[in-house]
């Protein structure tokens, strides 16, 4: 995994940890930092605290022109419709066979209007297009255009509650991950259903994937199945990756 921020001065670290408590996030009074019970997770806390304190909360990741779009491998991707793999999902296989006509993204938890959104429902929201760089934890990068709806708009439509702190994502291939409210309401955090002017390809997470442009690539979860808004941090503890990987 890459760590992009090396804070060399002790004063910067102290400032980062103390100032984070003063930040305001959409939908909550103060951010609640994840708490970890082992030393291997301390790097998450330092990276999170320093970036939240030293950088403006809604700073945009660099966007590019169409001429910068590059080849984009789908390394490590396992199609959830492949019944020969441990990630096989019969539900996803059925959706794929039907062209995702009956697919819906469930949103529940700390929302006043829980429900499910079809691909057509998501496409009715204002469209956001962005050409951004994907920075993979394996060291390579790629640039692509993503079309989708800002996650914040969907959360507002679902009636996010004041007690909300985190947004959890569940995928058809068994992954669980989360982001905080600052990243959830970042204007470049989108539910992407298009890539390079076409429908999102299977190998890139069709029909809808998350794009978190302010973090390392693996936070942009593919094959979205469910979104849960919560007031508590849930650390699955078995992913092998850091929870926060700001870039």
MOHUQUI-V815115 format. One record per residue. N is the residue number from 1. RES is the residue in three letters. D_LAST is the distance of its C-alpha to the last C-alpha in Angstrom with 1 decimal. Layout:
n=<N:N>
res=<RES:RES>
d_last=<D_LAST:D_LAST>
This chain:
n=<1:2:3:4:5:6:7:8:9:10:11:12:13:14:15:16:17:18:19:20:21:22:23:24:25:26:27:28:29:30:31:32:33:34:35:36:37:38:39:40:41:42:43:44:45:46:47:48:49:50:51:52:53:54:55:56:57:58:59:60:61:62:63:64:65:66:67:68:69:70:71:72:73:74:75:76:77:78:79:80:81:82:83:84:85:86:87:88:89:90:91:92:93:94:95:96:97:98:99:100:101:102:103:104:105:106:107:108:109:110:111:112:113:114:115:116:117:118:119:120:121:122:123:124:125:126:127:128:129:130:131:132:133:134:135:136:137:138:139:140:141:142:143:144:145:146:147:148:149:150:151:152:153:154:155:156:157:158:159:160:161:162:163:164:165:166:167:168:169:170:171:172:173:174:175:176:177:178:179:180:181:182:183:184:185:186:187:188:189:190:191:192:193:194:195:196:197:198:199:200:201:202:203:204:205:206:207:208:209:210:211:212:213:214:215:216:217:218:219:220:221:222:223:224:225:226:227:228:229:230:231:232:233:234:235:236:237:238:239:240:241:242:243:244:245:246:247>
res=<UNK:UNK:UNK:UNK:UNK:UNK:UNK:UNK:UNK:UNK:UNK:UNK:UNK:UNK:UNK:UNK:UNK:UNK:UNK:UNK:UNK:UNK:UNK:UNK:UNK:UNK:UNK:UNK:UNK:UNK:UNK:UNK:UNK:UNK:UNK:UNK:UNK:UNK:UNK:UNK:UNK:UNK:UNK:UNK:UNK:UNK:UNK:UNK:UNK:UNK:UNK:UNK:UNK:UNK:UNK:UNK:UNK:UNK:UNK:UNK:UNK:UNK:UNK:UNK:UNK:UNK:UNK:UNK:UNK:UNK:UNK:UNK:UNK:UNK:UNK:UNK:UNK:UNK:UNK:UNK:UNK:UNK:UNK:UNK:UNK:UNK:UNK:UNK:UNK:UNK:UNK:UNK:UNK:UNK:UNK:UNK:UNK:UNK:UNK:UNK:UNK:UNK:UNK:UNK:UNK:UNK:UNK:UNK:UNK:UNK:UNK:UNK:UNK:UNK:UNK:UNK:UNK:UNK:UNK:UNK:UNK:UNK:UNK:UNK:UNK:UNK:UNK:UNK:UNK:UNK:UNK:UNK:UNK:UNK:UNK:UNK:UNK:UNK:UNK:UNK:UNK:UNK:UNK:UNK:UNK:UNK:UNK:UNK:UNK:UNK:UNK:UNK:UNK:UNK:UNK:UNK:UNK:UNK:UNK:UNK:UNK:UNK:UNK:UNK:UNK:UNK:UNK:UNK:UNK:UNK:UNK:UNK:UNK:UNK:UNK:UNK:UNK:UNK:UNK:UNK:UNK:UNK:UNK:UNK:UNK:UNK:UNK:UNK:UNK:UNK:UNK:UNK:UNK:UNK:UNK:UNK:UNK:UNK:UNK:UNK:UNK:UNK:UNK:UNK:UNK:UNK:UNK:UNK:UNK:UNK:UNK:UNK:UNK:UNK:UNK:UNK:UNK:UNK:UNK:UNK:UNK:UNK:UNK:UNK:UNK:UNK:UNK:UNK:UNK:UNK:UNK:UNK:UNK:UNK:UNK:UNK:UNK:UNK:UNK:UNK:UNK:UNK:UNK:UNK:UNK:UNK:UNK>
d_last=<11.8:9.1:7.9:5.8:7.6:11.4:13.5:16.8:19.0:20.6:21.0:17.4:17.0:20.1:19.1:15.8:17.8:20.7:19.2:17.3:20.7:21.5:18.9:20.5:19.2:21.0:23.7:23.8:24.9:22.4:19.3:20.4:18.1:18.5:21.1:21.3:24.5:23.5:21.9:19.5:17.6:17.5:14.1:12.7:14.6:13.6:9.8:10.5:13.2:11.7:8.8:11.5:14.0:12.6:10.8:13.0:12.7:13.0:11.1:10.9:8.6:10.9:14.0:16.4:20.2:22.2:23.1:19.7:19.8:19.9:21.2:19.1:20.3:20.3:20.2:21.1:22.3:25.6:27.6:28.7:32.0:32.8:35.4:35.4:32.0:31.2:28.8:31.7:32.1:35.5:34.3:31.6:34.2:36.6:34.1:33.3:37.0:37.6:34.9:33.0:35.8:35.9:32.3:31.0:27.8:28.9:27.4:28.9:28.6:28.3:29.3:32.7:33.1:31.9:32.5:31.6:30.3:31.4:29.7:32.1:31.3:27.6:28.6:30.7:27.8:26.5:24.7:21.2:20.4:17.1:16.3:12.7:11.0:10.5:8.6:11.0:11.1:14.3:12.9:13.9:12.6:14.7:15.2:17.2:18.7:18.5:21.3:21.5:21.9:19.5:19.3:20.3:23.5:24.6:24.0:26.1:28.7:28.9:29.5:26.7:28.4:27.7:27.3:24.3:21.2:19.3:19.4:20.3:20.3:23.0:23.4:26.6:25.6:25.4:21.7:20.8:17.5:16.5:14.1:15.2:17.0:14.4:12.2:15.5:16.8:13.9:15.7:13.5:13.7:16.9:19.5:19.8:23.4:23.4:21.8:22.9:25.9:27.2:27.1:24.2:25.4:26.4:24.1:21.0:22.0:25.0:26.1:23.0:19.5:16.5:13.6:10.4:8.4:5.6:5.2:6.5:9.9:12.3:11.5:13.1:16.5:19.5:23.2:22.9:26.1:25.7:23.6:24.6:23.9:24.6:25.0:24.3:21.3:22.3:20.9:22.4:22.0:22.7:19.6:18.7:15.0:13.0:13.0:9.7:6.6:3.8:0.0>
